[in-house]
Every structure is written in C-alpha cells, then in structure tokens.
Amino acid sequence: MLSSFSARAYSVVLLCGHSRASVVNAECCPRFRRNDMIHIGQLIEQELRRQQRTVSWFARNLCCERTNIYDIFKRQSIDTQMLLRISNILGHNFFGYYQKEYEHTERQ
C-alpha cells in the first residue's frame, strides 16, 4: 500500500524500477537524487526569456493568469499535457530534456 511510502520515495520507485519493498528511502538510487533532476520550470522561464516574450504574452496564450506563470517557473516537475501545451506555444520541445536525461542515466 502506498500509504507506507512517501510520494518522493514512490517517485524513485517509478523511475528506477525497483520493487516497492526494496525502497527504504529516496536515496536508494543515487542517479535519481533531487539535485540531479531537471527543473522544468527554470527551463521554461529561460526559453521564454530567450525568445524575449513577456509573462503576460505567455499567460494569454496559455489561457491563465500571470501569477500561474510564475508558479510554473517554480515547478521542478509538470503535468505532461501542460508541458505539451507549453511546448506548442513556445515552439520548443521540452520533452527533449527528459530524453537526454533518460539516455544519460541508461549509460550509467
């Protein structure tokens, strides 16, 4: 049952493929330490700035309030449908960062 595991530990289970019984804490797999993970919100903000677009422009195109955009910038992870919408609006494949991370961890 998931109640005995923290959400962080469970996310490591999903990423590394270990059985839930083998996960004692989030450090079971050194390659998935929090500091090594992609911070997608920062990448979205960097791309928006690179394109010299405003937060207001982005909020209008994403159909949300400006304050929500600042919340997105703070997120380390994001829903895939939202990431697809953002990728389409900015014309940038943000999923590619995860592909690179996946390929990097597969080699280890």
C-alpha positions in Angstrom: 0.0 0.0 0.0 1.3 3.5 -0.9 0.5 5.0 2.5 3.7 3.5 3.9 5.8 5.3 1.3 6.3 9.0 0.8 5.5 10.5 -2.6 9.2 11.1 -3.1 10.2 7.5 -2.4 7.4 6.3 -4.7 8.6 8.5 -7.5 12.0 6.9 -7.2 10.4 3.5 -7.4 8.7 4.5 -10.6 11.9 5.9 -12.1 14.4 3.3 -11.1 12.2 0.2 -11.4 13.0 -1.2 -8.0 10.2 -3.1 -6.3 8.4 -1.1 -3.6 9.6 -3.5 -1.0 13.2 -2.6 -1.7 12.8 1.1 -1.3 13.7 2.3 2.1 14.2 6.0 1.3 14.7 8.4 -1.6 18.4 7.7 -1.6 18.1 4.1 -2.9 19.2 5.2 -6.3 22.0 7.8 -6.4 21.3 8.6 -10.1 17.9 10.0 -9.1 18.9 12.4 -6.4 16.8 15.5 -6.4 19.7 17.8 -7.3 20.4 15.8 -10.5 16.8 16.1 -11.7 15.6 18.5 -14.4 14.0 21.7 -13.1 11.5 22.1 -16.0 10.1 25.4 -14.6 13.5 27.1 -14.9 13.9 25.7 -18.4 10.6 27.1 -19.5 11.4 30.5 -18.0 14.8 30.5 -19.8 13.2 29.7 -23.1 10.6 32.4 -22.6 13.3 35.0 -21.9 15.5 33.7 -24.8 12.5 34.4 -27.1 12.1 37.8 -25.5 8.5 37.1 -24.7 6.6 38.6 -21.8 4.9 36.7 -19.0 1.7 38.5 -20.0 2.0 37.1 -23.5 2.7 33.6 -22.2 -0.3 33.8 -19.8 -2.6 34.9 -22.6 -1.5 32.1 -24.8 -1.7 29.5 -22.0 -5.2 30.9 -21.0 -4.3 31.6 -17.4 -3.3 34.4 -15.0 0.2 35.8 -14.8 0.6 34.5 -11.3 0.1 31.0 -12.6 3.1 31.5 -14.9 5.3 32.4 -12.0 4.1 29.3 -10.3 5.1 27.2 -13.3 8.6 28.7 -13.2 9.0 27.4 -9.7 8.0 23.8 -10.5 10.5 21.0 -10.7 8.0 18.8 -12.5 4.9 19.4 -14.5 1.9 17.5 -16.0 2.7 16.1 -19.4 -0.4 17.7 -21.1 0.6 21.1 -19.7 4.1 20.6 -20.9 2.8 19.7 -24.4 0.7 22.9 -24.4 3.8 25.0 -23.3 6.0 23.3 -25.9 3.5 24.1 -28.6 3.1 27.8 -27.5 6.8 28.4 -27.3 7.7 26.2 -30.3 10.3 24.3 -28.2 10.4 20.6 -27.4 10.7 20.5 -23.6 10.4 16.7 -23.6 13.8 16.5 -25.2 15.4 17.4 -21.9 13.9 14.3 -20.4 15.0 12.2 -23.3 18.6 13.4 -22.8 18.4 12.6 -19.1 17.0 9.2 -19.8 19.8 8.4 -22.2 22.3 9.7 -19.7 21.0 7.5 -16.9 20.8 4.4 -19.1 24.5 4.6 -19.8 25.3 4.6 -16.0 
